[in-house]
Structure formats: structure tokens, C-alpha cells
Amino acid sequence: RWTHTGEKPYKCQDCGKSFRTSMHLLRHKTTHTKEKPFPCTTCGKSFCDSSTLLIHQQTHTGDRPYHCSHCGKNFQQRCNLRKHEKALHNGMSAEDTEEGAAQPPSSSRDKEYMCEYCGKVFDFRTALRYHQRRHTGEKPYNCQFCGKVFGWKTSLRCHERTHTGEKPFKCQICGKVFGWRSTLRSHQRTHTGEKPYKCQDCGKSFVTSGQLLSHQRTHTKEKPFPCTTCGKRFSNSSQRVRHQKTHTGERLYPCSHCGKKFLQRFHLRKHQEDLHNGEEKKYVCEYCGKALRSTSNLRDHQRTHTGEKPYKCQDCGKSFRRSGDLRRHQMTHMKEKPFPCTTCGRSFSDSTSLLRHQQNHTGDRPYPCSHCEKKFLLRSHLRKHEKALHNGESSEGP
């Protein structure tokens, strides 16, 4: 009721600030007493109220219980979900679009339907039923490809694109396509330079909320993701996943040409581009006749002829041909090195530099010279060698 009238009947006797609910007042009072009676059992950090503790504990568990039914993204807090829906989906909440919008507008709205689990009230029974799936865990929508189940039809549709490869969202600036609208919006910021997520500690801004969250841990020194095998802790889950594969030896991405397996899809693609680049090349450059494997590779290559550099660094103004080159460069401003070597502990700003470094430990030299059988750590070293000793003739041919 108070949300409509604007009335705030609960007043703090210490500072005079008023609140809509007694719970909000109680929470506020702890800012005066400095009391933090709710400790985290995992790391010992204390909080002034149970809801803040609960939000913090989700950084340990990785739990993100608030689900956007439009694009499949998950959030730790309901307020972040609402902000996301307001910014990216015209302010339409899941209840509005999936259920509420389908209901008759006036006469039936006199009735209220209360959630038995949390007390939240809805205008329509169907909206209540939809909401209660958050509590019951009911997932009535089944993926026909892998059997995975979902609570919302829109989530199922988003997931199925991982099987079908459908990418319906296209960037109008560079032509790159994406499976999700949210991924397209993040990508478009590499062109516009928009960085809407600002760190309150140092003022630095970021393209995505995930980048901001990772950055904030450089201030808090929080590492909420422990390895279940050796106990080593990491500031984000992707670092932990990469690390855990060093224990299992798991290499999920096999090369269809030679059978070699890789820890990351990126490394597989790089391997195929470097060593199997004579196969399956359908896209021909109009400037030099070189054939490429994909339209994105062709676009990147053609920029070496046109000189186009559409990806600009907002910190120093330097421009790049590829978004990956821009991301790597931006790390030099952030001084962040999120890719640690699991053998010696040295950290790197990008996965390519880490991979090169790790080859020093493994002795792996993946670039052989077809003229004299000598092998090299980097492709650039192979090319220098060929230029110096074999009249510049490339192993890869013309």
C-alpha cells in the first residue's frame, strides 16, 4: 500500500530518516550501532542483516536464483533482475510478459493471489503459479535434444540455440551474429565504447556486470570459488573450471582432423587455424585470393587490406582490427592478470600469453617447418625462420 501513497511511517530516532516497512527501519538502525550479528560460516565475514548475508553466501555457492525469462541470464538479487529487465527488455518483467499480459485487464484484478511460500501477492492465478516455480523448483519444459529441463519456455528456447547453432541477432556495424540479444548488446558496446557498469571503489567502468564483479574482487581480495580437489581459491568460476581440468586431465575439445584434444574451444580453433588451414576454406578474399574458413575470418583478414580498425580503446584511443585484440589491450590498462599458470603461479592478461608460457613447461612446439623439420613455439618464429633460411617460402604454401 505504501508504494502507492509514498507514506513512510517508520522513523529512525537517531537520524530522522523514514522507511516504508519496520524491517527496512531495523536494517537501517544497524548502520548506527555498527552491529553485524550475521557471520558467514564459509569465510567469517559478518553482516548487519540476514538478507545481506544470504546475498554474500551466493558468491560462495554460485547460486543465482533470479532468472530472466527473456534471455536466460541469472541474477543473485531480484533488484538486479529488475534493473536488467528495465534496461534491456523495456521494463517488462517475467510475470508481465509470460503470464500477466495474457490475462483480462479489469474485472478479475479485484482478486489477489498470495504465494504461500513468501507472501508475495499477484493479480492473477497464472502469474502466481509462474512465480511459485522459483520456490518449488518445478521445471515443466524439456529440451528435445539433451533432456535438460527448464522452468520457463523462454529459457528453453534460449538453451536450444546451443544445440541448433541458431544466431538470430546480428550486429549492424560489423555483421557478427549472436545467439542471444544480451550477448549482442554487450558486443555492441565494443563499438560504441559504452561502459555502463561503474566500480564504486575506484570509478573504473566496464562493459558487462560480470566484468565489474570480477574487477571488484581485486579490491576485496575475495576468492569465493575453491577447487574441490586441492582447495586453491579463485576469484571467478571460469578460472576454477580451467584449473580443475589440470587435476582431471580433461580435454573436452577434440580436433576432427588429427584427434588432438584441448582444454578450451579457443585453443582448438587456434590449432585448427594454424595446422589444418588448408582444409574446408570456402570464403575467398577479393583482394588477394586467399581462402578462409569462415565469414568472420574473412572479415578480419580483409581488414589487413583495408586498414579498417573498428574496435577502439576508450582509455587511450588506440584502435584494433579484432575485438579480441582490443580486450587483450584493455588488460594493460586494468593491470589485471586473470590467467594464472597452474605449474609456476605466474599470471597473464590473456589466455594466448598463458598458453605460450605453458609450452615452456611442456616443451610443446606446435609449429613444424616442412622444409627442415625444425619446430617452433610460436608461428611468428616459424615465419622468421622460413624467411631467413628458406627464401621466405611458407610451409603453408601460397
N, C-alpha and C positions, 0 to 999 in steps of 0.2 A: 504493500500500500504506500509506504513512504517513498518509493521510487517515483510514484506519480505526483505526490504532493510536494516533494522536496523537503518534507519535515525531518528534522534530526533531533529527536527528543532526549538523546543520551549525551550528557555533557561532562567533560573531564574537569574535575575540581582544581587540577593543578595548572592547566594552561587555558581552559575555557573552550577548547575545541569540541565540536559536537559531532555525533555519529547517528546513523540510521538504526543500528542494532546494538544491543547490550554486548554482544560478542565482539563487535568492532571496537567498542569502548574498552573492554577488558584487554584486548590485544594492544591497544594504544597505550594503556597505563604502564605496561611493562617497559616502554621506552623511557619512562620517568624513573622507574625503580631499578632499571638495568638488570632486572631478574631474567634469567634464562633457564627455566626449570625443565626443559625438554632436551636431553642429550641424545646424540646419535650413537647407537650401540656399535656401529661399524668403525667410526673414526674418532668418536669422543667429542665432536663439535656440538655446542649447545645452542638452543634456540628459545625465543621468548614465547612461542605458541606451537601447538601440535601440528597445525596445518603447514607452517614453515618447515618444521622437522620432516613432515611427510614429503614435501616437495624436494628437500635436500636428499632424503634417502633414495629418491628415484634416480639420483646421479650415480648411486652405487649399483642399483638393480638394473638401470637402463630402462625402467618402466616408463612408458609414455601413454597414459590411459585415455587421452582425449584425441579422438580420431576425426580428421576432416573427410567427410564423405564425398567431397568434390574431387580431390586429387590424391587421397590416400595418405597424406602426411600426418604424423602423430605428434602430440604435444604433451609436455609434462603438466601444464596447468590449463584449466579451462579458459582463463583470461587470455592466454597466448593463442589458443584456438580461435577465440572470438576476434582477436586483433587480426589474425591471419585471414579469417573469413571476410572481415570488413575490408581488408586491403586487397585481397586477390579474388574474392568471389562476390563482389558487390554487396557485402554485408549480410548475405543470405546464410543463415545457419542451417545445419543438417535438418533440424526439426522443421524449419520453414520450407526447404526445398523438397525433401523426401516425403514428408507426411503432411505438414500443416497446410502447404499450398493446395493440396488436393481436397481440402475439406470445405463444406459450405460455410459462407462467411458470417452470417449474423446470428440467427436464432439459436443454433446449437452452441454458441460461445458462452451462453449463460452458465453452462455446466463446467465444473472444474474436476480434473482427474489428478489425484495425488499419487506420487511414487511412494510405495510402501518402504523402500529402502533408504531414501534420503530426504523425503518430504517435499521434493520439488513438485510444483503444480503445473499442469498442462491444460490447454483449452480443449484438446481432442484426445480421444482414447487411443487413436493410432499413433499420435505423437508420443504419448506416454509409453506405449508398447515399444516403440522405436528406442526411446531413451533407456528403458529398463534393460535392454541388451547390454548396456555398459556394466550393469550390476550382475546379471545372470550369466554373462559370457556366451549367450546363445548366438550361434553363427549359422544361419539357415541357407547361406549362399555358397554353393560348392563349385570349385574350379574343375571344368571338364577335362583339363589337361593333366593336372597333378593331384587333384583331390583336396587341395588346401581349402579351408572353409573361412568364410567372412561374415561379419555381422551386417554389412551393408552392401547393397547391389553395386553402388558406385565404386566401392573398394575392390569388389570382384572384377569389375570392368577394367580398372587401372591395372590390377595384377595380371590379368590375362594378356595384356600387351607385352609382358615379359616373355610370354610363350609365342605370341603371333609376330612379334617384332614390329607391330604397328606403331608408326610415329606420325600422328596427325597434326602435330604443332610445329610450324615452320617459322624460322627467323627470317624476317623480311629484309634484313640487312646483309646477311652472309649466306642465306639459303640452308643453313644447318637445320636438321629436323630432330624432334624430341617426342618421347612417348607421353610426357606429362606437361601440362600447361605451366605448373610451378617451376619445372626444370627450364622451360623456355624463358620464363620471366627472369630467373637467375642468370641465364646465359645472356639475355639482352642487356643486362647491367654491365657486361664486359664491354659493350659498345657505347653505352650512354655514360658510363663512369659512375652511375648512381650507387651509393653505398648507404642504405637506409638503417643499418644496424650499428649503433654507436656504443663504444665502451665507455661506461661512466667513470672508470678509474683513470684512463689516460686520454680519452677523447678520440681514439682511433676508430675509424668506421670500416664496415665490412659489407660485402655483397649479400651474404646469407646469414641467417640466425645461427646456423651450425658453425660457421667460421668465427662468429662473435663468441659463441660458447667455448670453443677450443681456445681462442685467444685469452678469454677471461681467466682460464686456468693457469696462464703464465703469471698472472697476478696472485691468484690464491694458492698456487703450487699444488692444487688439488689433482690427485690421480685416482679417480674413482673406479677404474677398471683393472682389477687384479687378474693376473694369469693364474688359472686354477691348478696349473702344474708346478710352477716354481715360485709363485707369489709376487713376481715382479709386477709393478703397477704402471698404468698408462693413463694419459690424460684424455684419450678418446678411444672408442671401441674399435675403430679400424686399425689403430696401432696394435691393439691387443690381438686382434684376429691375425694380423701379419706375423706377430711374434709367436703365437701359439702354433702356427704351421711349422716353426723351426723345431718344435718338440715332436710333432706327429709326422713330419716329413711329407705332409700332404701337399700335393701339387695338382690342383684341380683342372688346369687348363692344358690339355694335350695338343700338340701340333699335328694336324691331319696329314702333313706332308712327310714328316720324319719320326713322329711318335714322341719327341721330346716333350717333357711336361714342365709347367711353370706355375709359380705361386700366384701370380697375378695376371689378369687378362691383358693388362698393358704390356707386360713382358712378353707374352705370347705374340701379340701383334707386332711388337718391335722385332722379335726373332723372325717372324714370317716376312716382314718387310725387308729385313737385312739379308736373309739367307734363301728365301724362296720367292724372290721378287720377279722371277721370270714367268711365274705361273699365274693364270687367271687374271690377266690385266686387260680390261675391256675399255678403259677410258683414255683416249689419246689426246695429248696436248696439241693444240692448234699451232703453237709457236715453234715447237722443236720436234714434234712427233713422238715424244716419249709416252709410253703406255703406263697407266696407273691402275691400281686395283679398285679404287672407289672414287665416287664423285668428290668426297671431302679431300682425299689425297690429291686429286687433280686440281681442285681449287687452291690448296696450299702450294702445290708445285707452280701453278701459273702465276702466283704472286712473285716468284723469283724473276719472272719476265716483266711483269707489270710494275713491280716495285711497291705494290699496294701493301700497306700495313694497317689494317683496320682496328687493331687492339692496342689501345693507348693507356699508359700508366698515368693515373690521376695524381700520383705523388711527384713525379719528375718530368712527365710529358713524353717520355720515350715510347715509341710505337713498335709493334711486333706483327709478324705475319700470322702467327698462330696463337690461339687463346692459351694453350699450354705454355708457350714461351713467356707470355705475359704473366701467368700465375707463378712461374719459376722466378721471374724477375722481381715480382712483388715481395717474395720472401726476403730479398736482400734489404728491403725497407723495414720489414717487420722483425728482422733478426731472428725469426723463428726457424727452428730446425726440427720438424716433427717426424723425421725418418731416421730412427736410431739403428745402428749396426748391432745385431744380436751377438756378434762374435767379440767385438772390442769395445762397444759402447759409444763410439764416435757417431755424432748426429749430422744429418744433411738436410738441406732445404727442399730437396725434391727426390722422388723415387729413382730417377735416372742416375743421379750422382751416387745414391746409395748402392744401386746395382753395380755401377762401375767399381766402386770401392770394394764391394764384397767379392768381386772377381780377383782382387789381390789376395784374399784369404783362400779362395777355392782353386786359384790357378787357372780358372776358365778363360780361354782366349777364343771367343766365338767367331772371329773374322779371319779365315784362312786365305792366303794368297794362292790362286790357282796356277801361278807361274812357277813358284819355288816352294810351295807348301809351308812357308813360314806363317805363323799365326799371330794375331794381334788382339789386344784388349779392347780397342776402340776402332770403329770403322774409319774415323779420321786418320788414325795411324796407318791403317792398311792403305788408304789412298795416297798418303805421303810416300810410303814405301814404293807403291806402284809407279808413282810419278818419278821418283829418284832412280829406281833400278830397272823398271820395265817400260820406259818411254811413255809413262802416263797411261798405259793401256790397262783399263779396269778389268778385274776378274769377272765383273757382271756383264761385260760385253758392251756394245754401243748403246 
